[in-house]
Amino acid sequence: MDRDTRERVGANVRAEIARKGRHQKDAAEYLGTSQQNLSRRLLGHVPFTATELLELAHFLAVDITAFGV
């Protein structure tokens, strides 16, 4: 996944977290990671794994396509 794609997916995940009124801290806990690690993914510095995106879709009760993947 190139950087532009990572940044777009991260922005879409951030937007869905906000739309659902959730917090990044809660999403990180759900994934079993730190808020810092999630932040690196949301900013596009590190790619999300397919499993992470599926878990976030479940956490937010959205289809994975909401993230632009």
ChimeraX attribute file (.defattr): number of C-alpha atoms within 10 A of each C-alpha:
attribute: neighborCount
match mode: 1-to-1
recipient: residues
	/A:1	10
	/A:2	8
	/A:3	13
	/A:4	10
	/A:5	14
	/A:6	20
	/A:7	19
	/A:8	17
	/A:9	24
	/A:10	25
	/A:11	18
	/A:12	18
	/A:13	23
	/A:14	18
	/A:15	14
	/A:16	19
	/A:17	19
	/A:18	13
	/A:19	10
	/A:20	12
	/A:21	9
	/A:22	14
	/A:23	12
	/A:24	18
	/A:25	15
	/A:26	14
	/A:27	19
	/A:28	17
	/A:29	12
	/A:30	14
	/A:31	17
	/A:32	11
	/A:33	12
	/A:34	15
	/A:35	17
	/A:36	12
	/A:37	12
	/A:38	22
	/A:39	17
	/A:40	14
	/A:41	20
	/A:42	22
	/A:43	17
	/A:44	21
	/A:45	14
	/A:46	17
	/A:47	19
	/A:48	18
	/A:49	10
	/A:50	11
	/A:51	10
	/A:52	15
	/A:53	19
	/A:54	16
	/A:55	16
	/A:56	22
	/A:57	19
	/A:58	12
	/A:59	16
	/A:60	19
	/A:61	11
	/A:62	14
	/A:63	12
	/A:64	17
	/A:65	12
	/A:66	13
	/A:67	19
	/A:68	12
	/A:69	12
